[in-house]
């Protein structure tokens, strides 16, 4: 059990952050590649709504990288959704 005044080592903190956020997209030092992958995943699975959410809700530092990933994800997912909807 950790006491309030004890300092957590960085290795424990990194493991905990990796578990809660594997792409590291909520950390301030997230890499552009991780942000683009995160955006791509959102673009594929949430489509236009996901891209709009990124544009509105992302911080200005991360918005561009996420949109760079989300737009190709959206372009990839639209034909798949059309094929699925046609049956």
Secondary structure as the mmCIF struct_conf table of DSSP 4:
data_model
#
loop_
_struct_conf.conf_type_id
_struct_conf.id
_struct_conf.beg_label_comp_id
_struct_conf.beg_label_asym_id
_struct_conf.beg_label_seq_id
_struct_conf.end_label_comp_id
_struct_conf.end_label_asym_id
_struct_conf.end_label_seq_id
TURN_TY1_P TURN_TY1_P1 UNK A 4 UNK A 5
BEND BEND1 UNK A 6 UNK A 6
HELX_LH_PP_P HELX_LH_PP_P1 UNK A 7 UNK A 9
HELX_RH_AL_P HELX_RH_AL_P1 UNK A 10 UNK A 20
TURN_TY1_P TURN_TY1_P2 UNK A 22 UNK A 23
BEND BEND2 UNK A 26 UNK A 27
TURN_TY1_P TURN_TY1_P3 UNK A 28 UNK A 29
HELX_RH_AL_P HELX_RH_AL_P2 UNK A 32 UNK A 57
BEND BEND3 UNK A 58 UNK A 58
HELX_RH_AL_P HELX_RH_AL_P3 UNK A 60 UNK A 86
#
